[in-house]
Amino acid sequence: MNISLVAVARGVVLLWLLICASTSFAQPAKHSPTDAPLSAGAWWAHGALTLAPVAGLYAASRVQDDRLWATGAEAGAGIVAAWLPSRLLFHHAQDAGPRWEEWSVSLFGTGLVLTPPMAGLGTWAMGEWAFHGSQDRGTALLGAMGGALVGTLLGAAVNGLLEQLVAPGSGLRAWRQAIALGMIGAGATAGYQWAGRGPRPR
């Protein structure tokens, strides 16, 4: 069965519109984030955990002794591809009753399902098309998705841990999400490098 690029593009646009509509509908009517000052421990935790994606990216470059900038580009492509579905992981409806709690769980589950494949596909596409590709493309794709799944679980856990240190809805939310996205991209890149068994011979 032949699938045209136009049909694929329409499907992607439709999925994007559905996700945006869901997140907009799930917003609570009243939202009052707390503006309490952040403690020194919260600042230190955010700063220390920022190093985790950087360390993961460096470790991914050592798997097959690849160039650091190349693995960085692969991780960046995974982050860009996973950015939209990953927003569902960080959505929290507050003070809006059980109905909105159900929406939060549903959106979190949807993000948990969509984020790893998108991140893995973005990383795999960058590695295969922009660089020399891997020796085993199919296994490399599965490895990228598996690594992105591990990164997604770690990123969601770290984001939740950091939210325990500060009031939900307070400052540094974008910082926490960037840390989680970095873990997702680093995980996808490490899985791609490991499963692909290195670049193809030139």
BAVOMAR-161827 format. One line per field, with one value per residue: x, y negated, z of N, C-alpha, C in turn; residue number from 1; residue in three letters. Coordinates in nm, 3 decimals, padded with zeros to 5 digits, m for minus. Layout:
BEGIN
n_east	c(X, ...) .
n_north	c(Y, ...) .
n_up	c(Z, ...) .
ca_east	c(X, ...) .
ca_north	c(Y, ...) .
ca_up	c(Z, ...) .
c_east	c(X, ...) .
c_north	c(Y, ...) .
c_up	c(Z, ...) .
vexmar	c(NUM, ...) .
vexke	c(ALA, ...) .
This chain:
BEGIN
n_east	c(00.085, 00.067, 00.163, 00.112, 00.316, 00.167, m00.062, 00.053, 00.149, m00.093, m00.203, m00.021, m00.061, m00.330, m00.313, m00.157, m00.333, m00.537, m00.405, m00.334, m00.591, m00.685, m00.516, m00.577, m00.846, m00.827, m00.730, m00.755, m01.023, m00.965, m00.658, m00.402, m00.091, 00.159, 00.374, 00.593, 00.919, 01.207, 01.397, 01.744, 01.825, 01.655, 01.745, 02.008, 01.954, 01.827, 02.039, 02.237, 02.112, 02.095, 02.330, 02.302, 02.176, 02.385, 02.601, 02.493, 02.483, 02.756, 02.833, 02.691, 02.833, 03.064, 02.997, 03.023, 03.249, 03.205, 03.181, 03.141, 02.990, 02.833, 02.674, 02.548, 02.395, 02.223, 02.087, 01.967, 01.791, 01.620, 01.509, 01.373, 01.184, 01.039, 00.929, 00.662, 00.476, 00.587, 00.507, 00.268, 00.342, 00.412, 00.192, m00.026, m00.323, m00.461, m00.631, m00.891, m01.074, m01.194, m01.250, m01.070, m00.838, m00.855, m00.828, m00.564, m00.423, m00.487, m00.375, m00.106, m00.052, m00.087, 00.121, 00.333, 00.322, 00.354, 00.588, 00.848, 00.861, 00.859, 01.086, 01.287, 01.260, 01.327, 01.597, 01.710, 01.658, 01.817, 02.074, 02.091, 02.050, 02.182, 02.438, 02.677, 02.521, 02.405, 02.531, 02.335, 02.031, 01.758, 01.773, 01.899, 01.700, 01.508, 01.665, 01.705, 01.443, 01.397, 01.596, 01.502, 01.264, 01.358, 01.488, 01.264, 01.114, 01.299, 01.325, 01.061, 01.044, 01.247, 01.152, 00.917, 01.035, 01.179, 00.967, 00.861, 01.027, 00.971, 00.686, 00.411, 00.366, 00.517, 00.822, 01.094, 00.987, 01.015, 01.285, 01.296, 01.154, 01.324, 01.545, 01.433, 01.368, 01.626, 01.726, 01.566, 01.648, 01.923, 01.903, 01.779, 01.980, 02.195, 02.084, 02.052, 02.321, 02.430, 02.271, 02.294, 02.552, 02.766, 02.893, 02.837, 03.086, 03.282) .
n_north	c(00.120, m00.210, m00.511, m00.848, m01.145, m01.369, m01.268, m01.169, m01.410, m01.542, m01.375, m01.414, m01.688, m01.681, m01.520, m01.690, m01.907, m01.782, m01.718, m01.972, m02.079, m01.911, m01.966, m02.235, m02.222, m02.085, m02.260, m02.405, m02.607, m02.797, m02.902, m02.932, m02.979, m02.929, m03.172, m03.143, m03.199, m03.030, m02.772, m02.737, m02.475, m02.382, m02.529, m02.429, m02.158, m02.172, m02.278, m02.076, m01.850, m01.934, m01.863, m01.595, m01.526, m01.622, m01.461, m01.217, m01.255, m01.274, m01.017, m00.872, m00.942, m00.800, m00.536, m00.421, m00.550, m00.794, m01.122, m01.401, m01.628, m01.524, m01.330, m01.508, m01.653, m01.450, m01.396, m01.647, m01.649, m01.445, m01.564, m01.785, m01.650, m01.521, m01.722, m01.830, m01.607, m01.555, m01.761, m01.685, m01.521, m01.690, m01.826, m01.943, m01.955, m02.159, m02.190, m02.149, m01.950, m01.601, m01.541, m01.684, m01.571, m01.315, m01.382, m01.474, m01.239, m01.089, m01.248, m01.241, m00.968, m00.949, m01.114, m00.963, m00.743, m00.848, m01.004, m00.855, m00.706, m00.924, m01.074, m00.879, m00.832, m01.083, m01.110, m00.886, m00.945, m01.174, m01.066, m00.877, m01.015, m01.264, m01.203, m00.935, m00.716, m00.402, m00.069, 00.122, 00.050, 00.103, 00.222, 00.012, m00.185, m00.069, m00.057, m00.329, m00.411, m00.253, m00.353, m00.614, m00.567, m00.485, m00.724, m00.893, m00.793, m00.838, m01.117, m01.203, m01.116, m01.266, m01.524, m01.517, m01.478, m01.716, m01.891, m01.835, m01.969, m02.231, m02.450, m02.334, m02.476, m02.697, m02.894, m02.810, m02.609, m02.573, m02.515, m02.268, m02.111, m02.128, m01.986, m01.730, m01.683, m01.686, m01.450, m01.265, m01.300, m01.235, m00.969, m00.850, m00.886, m00.740, m00.482, m00.455, m00.468, m00.244, m00.020, m00.043, 00.028, m00.133, m00.366, m00.323, m00.190, m00.424) .
n_up	c(00.000, m00.095, 00.053, 00.045, 00.078, 00.130, 00.255, 00.489, 00.599, 00.642, 00.837, 01.048, 01.101, 01.179, 01.411, 01.569, 01.600, 01.744, 01.982, 02.076, 02.110, 02.308, 02.527, 02.566, 02.633, 02.867, 03.051, 03.372, 03.508, 03.702, 03.810, 04.025, 04.068, 04.315, 04.455, 04.615, 04.749, 04.619, 04.770, 04.873, 04.845, 04.644, 04.423, 04.404, 04.351, 04.100, 03.949, 03.977, 03.863, 03.606, 03.493, 03.438, 03.177, 03.017, 03.093, 03.013, 02.737, 02.677, 02.753, 02.561, 02.333, 02.374, 02.343, 02.085, 02.025, 01.892, 01.736, 01.950, 01.883, 01.682, 01.811, 01.976, 01.791, 01.707, 01.946, 01.978, 01.759, 01.838, 02.065, 01.955, 01.796, 01.993, 02.140, 02.127, 02.197, 02.448, 02.609, 02.713, 02.918, 03.121, 03.197, 03.439, 03.594, 03.838, 04.147, 04.049, 04.072, 04.055, 03.785, 03.625, 03.718, 03.612, 03.343, 03.348, 03.408, 03.180, 02.975, 03.053, 03.020, 02.743, 02.653, 02.752, 02.589, 02.329, 02.326, 02.341, 02.083, 01.901, 01.977, 01.940, 01.665, 01.559, 01.642, 01.515, 01.243, 01.207, 01.254, 01.046, 00.805, 00.809, 00.887, 00.865, 00.904, 01.052, 01.111, 01.127, 01.048, 01.119, 01.376, 01.502, 01.502, 01.671, 01.901, 01.949, 02.009, 02.235, 02.409, 02.426, 02.561, 02.814, 02.882, 02.887, 03.104, 03.312, 03.287, 03.344, 03.608, 03.731, 03.683, 03.838, 04.089, 04.125, 04.129, 04.374, 04.541, 04.503, 04.492, 04.296, 03.977, 04.027, 03.987, 03.754, 03.602, 03.323, 03.317, 03.449, 03.266, 03.048, 03.144, 03.163, 02.892, 02.788, 02.900, 02.767, 02.498, 02.523, 02.607, 02.383, 02.192, 02.302, 02.293, 02.017, 01.926, 02.056, 01.970, 01.694, 01.634, 01.560, 01.303, 00.948, 00.721, 00.537) .
ca_east	c(00.000, 00.144, 00.116, 00.175, 00.365, 00.057, m00.145, 00.128, 00.149, m00.227, m00.217, 00.058, m00.130, m00.451, m00.272, m00.113, m00.452, m00.608, m00.330, m00.350, m00.727, m00.699, m00.447, m00.650, m00.970, m00.798, m00.683, m00.854, m01.079, m00.895, m00.524, m00.328, 00.036, 00.219, 00.492, 00.685, 01.059, 01.269, 01.503, 01.877, 01.830, 01.588, 01.837, 02.118, 01.903, 01.808, 02.170, 02.307, 02.047, 02.120, 02.448, 02.267, 02.169, 02.517, 02.677, 02.435, 02.526, 02.896, 02.838, 02.645, 02.941, 03.168, 02.950, 03.090, 03.358, 03.162, 03.208, 03.048, 02.896, 02.739, 02.575, 02.469, 02.296, 02.123, 02.004, 01.886, 01.681, 01.523, 01.440, 01.279, 01.075, 00.959, 00.889, 00.516, 00.412, 00.639, 00.433, 00.161, 00.398, 00.431, 00.066, m00.087, m00.439, m00.458, m00.746, m01.003, m01.164, m01.158, m01.260, m00.945, m00.735, m00.865, m00.769, m00.420, m00.372, m00.500, m00.276, 00.024, m00.037, m00.070, 00.257, 00.425, 00.318, 00.396, 00.719, 00.963, 00.873, 00.893, 01.225, 01.370, 01.255, 01.404, 01.739, 01.746, 01.659, 01.936, 02.192, 02.095, 02.048, 02.279, 02.572, 02.706, 02.427, 02.449, 02.550, 02.208, 01.932, 01.639, 01.805, 01.931, 01.573, 01.451, 01.749, 01.677, 01.314, 01.414, 01.669, 01.412, 01.170, 01.428, 01.505, 01.134, 01.081, 01.389, 01.291, 00.937, 01.072, 01.325, 01.062, 00.833, 01.117, 01.207, 00.843, 00.839, 01.109, 00.911, 00.541, 00.371, 00.328, 00.607, 00.928, 01.185, 00.916, 01.079, 01.414, 01.270, 01.115, 01.444, 01.624, 01.367, 01.387, 01.765, 01.739, 01.502, 01.736, 02.045, 01.869, 01.757, 02.109, 02.271, 02.025, 02.085, 02.462, 02.458, 02.205, 02.336, 02.687, 02.861, 02.862, 02.875, 03.214, 03.268) .
ca_north	c(00.000, m00.332, m00.623, m00.970, m01.238, m01.460, m01.201, m01.167, m01.546, m01.570, m01.301, m01.481, m01.813, m01.645, m01.478, m01.810, m01.984, m01.710, m01.733, m02.111, m02.096, m01.839, m02.040, m02.359, m02.188, m02.031, m02.364, m02.439, m02.741, m02.886, m02.851, m03.033, m02.924, m02.993, m03.252, m03.135, m03.199, m02.898, m02.751, m02.712, m02.334, m02.367, m02.580, m02.334, m02.037, m02.201, m02.292, m01.948, m01.759, m01.982, m01.792, m01.458, m01.509, m01.645, m01.338, m01.115, m01.281, m01.236, m00.870, m00.823, m00.959, m00.702, m00.401, m00.378, m00.646, m00.887, m01.263, m01.457, m01.718, m01.443, m01.276, m01.622, m01.682, m01.344, m01.421, m01.765, m01.611, m01.372, m01.659, m01.861, m01.562, m01.482, m01.839, m01.846, m01.508, m01.558, m01.862, m01.616, m01.462, m01.793, m01.896, m01.912, m02.037, m02.174, m02.249, m02.152, m01.839, m01.471, m01.535, m01.731, m01.474, m01.211, m01.436, m01.478, m01.102, m01.050, m01.320, m01.189, m00.839, m00.973, m01.162, m00.854, m00.653, m00.913, m01.068, m00.772, m00.683, m01.046, m01.106, m00.780, m00.854, m01.203, m01.078, m00.790, m01.015, m01.259, m00.983, m00.805, m01.103, m01.373, m01.150, m00.816, m00.609, m00.292, 00.057, 00.195, m00.057, 00.145, 00.235, m00.122, m00.253, m00.011, m00.100, m00.471, m00.419, m00.198, m00.451, m00.727, m00.525, m00.494, m00.867, m00.951, m00.754, m00.911, m01.258, m01.225, m01.099, m01.382, m01.639, m01.504, m01.498, m01.858, m01.960, m01.817, m02.066, m02.363, m02.442, m02.318, m02.598, m02.808, m02.919, m02.707, m02.501, m02.550, m02.453, m02.127, m02.045, m02.118, m01.875, m01.605, m01.667, m01.649, m01.308, m01.190, m01.303, m01.159, m00.828, m00.806, m00.883, m00.627, m00.361, m00.451, m00.436, m00.109, 00.080, m00.054, 00.085, m00.225, m00.414, m00.239, m00.229, m00.526) .
ca_up	c(00.000, m00.106, 00.133, m00.005, 00.178, 00.163, 00.355, 00.616, 00.653, 00.695, 00.962, 01.152, 01.136, 01.253, 01.544, 01.641, 01.636, 01.849, 02.107, 02.122, 02.157, 02.435, 02.634, 02.591, 02.701, 03.001, 03.141, 03.473, 03.495, 03.793, 03.836, 04.101, 04.111, 04.431, 04.424, 04.729, 04.705, 04.612, 04.867, 04.816, 04.806, 04.514, 04.320, 04.390, 04.286, 03.957, 03.885, 03.972, 03.770, 03.470, 03.443, 03.401, 03.032, 02.958, 03.117, 02.926, 02.600, 02.667, 02.757, 02.431, 02.235, 02.403, 02.315, 01.963, 02.005, 01.787, 01.765, 02.048, 01.817, 01.605, 01.904, 02.020, 01.688, 01.711, 02.064, 01.951, 01.669, 01.919, 02.152, 01.873, 01.755, 02.110, 02.218, 02.137, 02.284, 02.585, 02.686, 02.784, 03.040, 03.223, 03.220, 03.567, 03.631, 03.983, 04.217, 03.956, 04.095, 04.000, 03.639, 03.567, 03.753, 03.511, 03.222, 03.366, 03.394, 03.039, 02.896, 03.088, 02.953, 02.600, 02.636, 02.779, 02.474, 02.205, 02.333, 02.301, 01.939, 01.829, 02.005, 01.873, 01.520, 01.528, 01.657, 01.409, 01.115, 01.203, 01.240, 00.919, 00.689, 00.816, 00.907, 00.783, 00.933, 01.136, 01.041, 01.129, 01.060, 01.191, 01.518, 01.554, 01.527, 01.793, 02.012, 01.977, 02.077, 02.369, 02.489, 02.451, 02.665, 02.942, 02.909, 02.920, 03.241, 03.401, 03.282, 03.418, 03.751, 03.776, 03.684, 03.956, 04.209, 04.139, 04.165, 04.517, 04.612, 04.487, 04.477, 04.156, 03.909, 04.059, 03.891, 03.706, 03.534, 03.194, 03.345, 03.478, 03.143, 02.965, 03.197, 03.123, 02.748, 02.766, 02.931, 02.659, 02.382, 02.552, 02.607, 02.245, 02.124, 02.354, 02.237, 01.874, 01.910, 02.102, 01.887, 01.555, 01.622, 01.499, 01.168, 00.834, 00.661, 00.433) .
c_east	c(00.088, 00.080, 00.188, 00.221, 00.258, m00.032, m00.076, 00.127, 00.014, m00.250, m00.142, m00.010, m00.256, m00.418, m00.230, m00.233, m00.530, m00.537, m00.346, m00.490, m00.747, m00.635, m00.519, m00.778, m00.945, m00.746, m00.790, m00.902, m01.006, m00.762, m00.444, m00.197, 00.092, 00.348, 00.591, 00.829, 01.119, 01.383, 01.636, 01.890, 01.765, 01.678, 01.951, 02.074, 01.884, 01.942, 02.242, 02.246, 02.057, 02.238, 02.415, 02.252, 02.304, 02.604, 02.625, 02.477, 02.672, 02.912, 02.793, 02.753, 03.053, 03.127, 03.019, 03.204, 03.327, 03.194, 03.100, 02.946, 02.794, 02.632, 02.489, 02.361, 02.186, 02.030, 01.913, 01.768, 01.575, 01.443, 01.336, 01.158, 00.983, 00.901, 00.737, 00.452, 00.463, 00.569, 00.319, 00.212, 00.402, 00.304, 00.007, m00.203, m00.449, m00.587, m00.868, m01.093, m01.121, m01.160, m01.130, m00.829, m00.737, m00.804, m00.617, m00.359, m00.377, m00.395, m00.134, 00.049, m00.016, 00.071, 00.360, 00.431, 00.380, 00.540, 00.835, 00.971, 00.914, 01.039, 01.319, 01.374, 01.336, 01.554, 01.787, 01.755, 01.782, 02.062, 02.204, 02.109, 02.154, 02.422, 02.588, 02.612, 02.487, 02.464, 02.423, 02.096, 01.810, 01.662, 01.836, 01.803, 01.509, 01.532, 01.724, 01.544, 01.323, 01.489, 01.585, 01.309, 01.234, 01.447, 01.375, 01.094, 01.169, 01.353, 01.163, 00.959, 01.148, 01.238, 00.970, 00.910, 01.146, 01.083, 00.810, 00.918, 01.054, 00.761, 00.506, 00.323, 00.419, 00.719, 01.010, 01.113, 00.980, 01.215, 01.396, 01.234, 01.235, 01.534, 01.564, 01.384, 01.530, 01.789, 01.678, 01.593, 01.863, 02.018, 01.848, 01.890, 02.194, 02.217, 02.056, 02.230, 02.491, 02.400, 02.252, 02.475, 02.782, 02.824, 02.905, 03.009, 03.193, 03.306) .
c_north	c(m00.123, m00.444, m00.749, m01.057, m01.336, m01.399, m01.195, m01.305, m01.583, m01.499, m01.367, m01.609, m01.784, m01.602, m01.597, m01.892, m01.916, m01.726, m01.873, m02.136, m02.028, m01.915, m02.169, m02.330, m02.144, m02.136, m02.397, m02.583, m02.841, m02.824, m02.960, m02.973, m03.002, m03.063, m03.252, m03.134, m03.059, m02.889, m02.728, m02.568, m02.310, m02.416, m02.482, m02.207, m02.058, m02.210, m02.160, m01.854, m01.808, m01.908, m01.651, m01.440, m01.529, m01.521, m01.225, m01.132, m01.242, m01.084, m00.811, m00.836, m00.858, m00.559, m00.343, m00.473, m00.741, m01.030, m01.321, m01.548, m01.641, m01.384, m01.389, m01.659, m01.577, m01.361, m01.542, m01.734, m01.532, m01.463, m01.738, m01.776, m01.528, m01.601, m01.847, m01.737, m01.511, m01.663, m01.798, m01.553, m01.562, m01.868, m01.849, m02.008, m02.039, m02.239, m02.255, m02.030, m01.711, m01.464, m01.577, m01.638, m01.357, m01.257, m01.437, m01.340, m01.057, m01.118, m01.272, m01.055, m00.854, m01.023, m01.053, m00.757, m00.718, m00.966, m00.979, m00.743, m00.808, m01.084, m01.009, m00.800, m00.977, m01.179, m00.987, m00.859, m01.104, m01.176, m00.917, m00.898, m01.211, m01.324, m01.022, m00.700, m00.499, m00.165, 00.140, 00.094, m00.018, 00.157, 00.100, m00.200, m00.201, m00.053, m00.244, m00.487, m00.363, m00.292, m00.572, m00.693, m00.533, m00.641, m00.934, m00.918, m00.828, m01.059, m01.290, m01.213, m01.219, m01.507, m01.635, m01.527, m01.646, m01.937, m01.942, m01.919, m02.207, m02.346, m02.424, m02.449, m02.715, m02.815, m02.795, m02.591, m02.469, m02.482, m02.304, m02.050, m02.030, m02.005, m01.742, m01.580, m01.628, m01.502, m01.221, m01.184, m01.224, m01.010, m00.774, m00.793, m00.765, m00.495, m00.346, m00.410, m00.290, m00.003, 00.075, m00.001, m00.003, m00.264, m00.315, m00.284, m00.329, m00.468) .
c_up	c(00.000, m00.025, 00.087, 00.109, 00.220, 00.269, 00.491, 00.681, 00.710, 00.827, 01.076, 01.197, 01.218, 01.396, 01.629, 01.687, 01.748, 01.983, 02.163, 02.177, 02.292, 02.549, 02.666, 02.669, 02.844, 03.097, 03.245, 03.459, 03.581, 03.828, 03.905, 04.150, 04.229, 04.390, 04.541, 04.678, 04.712, 04.712, 04.796, 04.771, 04.671, 04.401, 04.297, 04.319, 04.137, 03.886, 03.872, 03.869, 03.626, 03.409, 03.396, 03.250, 02.963, 02.974, 03.029, 02.782, 02.579, 02.667, 02.624, 02.324, 02.254, 02.369, 02.193, 01.926, 01.890, 01.829, 01.855, 01.981, 01.735, 01.696, 01.961, 01.920, 01.686, 01.831, 02.042, 01.860, 01.746, 02.009, 02.074, 01.834, 01.872, 02.183, 02.236, 02.223, 02.428, 02.670, 02.764, 02.913, 03.155, 03.256, 03.353, 03.591, 03.782, 04.032, 04.125, 03.970, 04.027, 03.848, 03.575, 03.604, 03.654, 03.379, 03.233, 03.349, 03.248, 02.952, 02.926, 03.020, 02.804, 02.571, 02.656, 02.661, 02.350, 02.209, 02.290, 02.151, 01.861, 01.852, 01.934, 01.723, 01.480, 01.536, 01.544, 01.273, 01.101, 01.182, 01.104, 00.799, 00.693, 00.831, 00.826, 00.811, 01.016, 01.054, 01.034, 01.154, 01.142, 01.341, 01.580, 01.585, 01.655, 01.916, 02.050, 02.051, 02.219, 02.461, 02.522, 02.558, 02.803, 02.981, 02.948, 03.064, 03.341, 03.405, 03.358, 03.568, 03.806, 03.782, 03.806, 04.085, 04.233, 04.177, 04.313, 04.599, 04.604, 04.472, 04.331, 04.097, 03.938, 03.955, 03.855, 03.637, 03.399, 03.210, 03.369, 03.351, 03.048, 03.013, 03.152, 02.973, 02.715, 02.795, 02.822, 02.536, 02.403, 02.552, 02.467, 02.170, 02.171, 02.299, 02.089, 01.851, 01.947, 02.007, 01.741, 01.528, 01.543, 01.357, 01.061, 00.779, 00.548, 00.297) .
vexmar	c(1, 2, 3, 4, 5, 6, 7, 8, 9, 10, 11, 12, 13, 14, 15, 16, 17, 18, 19, 20, 21, 22, 23, 24, 25, 26, 27, 28, 29, 30, 31, 32, 33, 34, 35, 36, 37, 38, 39, 40, 41, 42, 43, 44, 45, 46, 47, 48, 49, 50, 51, 52, 53, 54, 55, 56, 57, 58, 59, 60, 61, 62, 63, 64, 65, 66, 67, 68, 69, 70, 71, 72, 73, 74, 75, 76, 77, 78, 79, 80, 81, 82, 83, 84, 85, 86, 87, 88, 89, 90, 91, 92, 93, 94, 95, 96, 97, 98, 99, 100, 101, 102, 103, 104, 105, 106, 107, 108, 109, 110, 111, 112, 113, 114, 115, 116, 117, 118, 119, 120, 121, 122, 123, 124, 125, 126, 127, 128, 129, 130, 131, 132, 133, 134, 135, 136, 137, 138, 139, 140, 141, 142, 143, 144, 145, 146, 147, 148, 149, 150, 151, 152, 153, 154, 155, 156, 157, 158, 159, 160, 161, 162, 163, 164, 165, 166, 167, 168, 169, 170, 171, 172, 173, 174, 175, 176, 177, 178, 179, 180, 181, 182, 183, 184, 185, 186, 187, 188, 189, 190, 191, 192, 193, 194, 195, 196, 197, 198, 199, 200, 201, 202) .
vexke	c(MET, ASN, ILE, SER, LEU, VAL, ALA, VAL, ALA, ARG, GLY, VAL, VAL, LEU, LEU, TRP, LEU, LEU, ILE, CYS, ALA, SER, THR, SER, PHE, ALA, GLN, PRO, ALA, LYS, HIS, SER, PRO, THR, ASP, ALA, PRO, LEU, SER, ALA, GLY, ALA, TRP, TRP, ALA, HIS, GLY, ALA, LEU, THR, LEU, ALA, PRO, VAL, ALA, GLY, LEU, TYR, ALA, ALA, SER, ARG, VAL, GLN, ASP, ASP, ARG, LEU, TRP, ALA, THR, GLY, ALA, GLU, ALA, GLY, ALA, GLY, ILE, VAL, ALA, ALA, TRP, LEU, PRO, SER, ARG, LEU, LEU, PHE, HIS, HIS, ALA, GLN, ASP, ALA, GLY, PRO, ARG, TRP, GLU, GLU, TRP, SER, VAL, SER, LEU, PHE, GLY, THR, GLY, LEU, VAL, LEU, THR, PRO, PRO, MET, ALA, GLY, LEU, GLY, THR, TRP, ALA, MET, GLY, GLU, TRP, ALA, PHE, HIS, GLY, SER, GLN, ASP, ARG, GLY, THR, ALA, LEU, LEU, GLY, ALA, MET, GLY, GLY, ALA, LEU, VAL, GLY, THR, LEU, LEU, GLY, ALA, ALA, VAL, ASN, GLY, LEU, LEU, GLU, GLN, LEU, VAL, ALA, PRO, GLY, SER, GLY, LEU, ARG, ALA, TRP, ARG, GLN, ALA, ILE, ALA, LEU, GLY, MET, ILE, GLY, ALA, GLY, ALA, THR, ALA, GLY, TYR, GLN, TRP, ALA, GLY, ARG, GLY, PRO, ARG, PRO, ARG) .
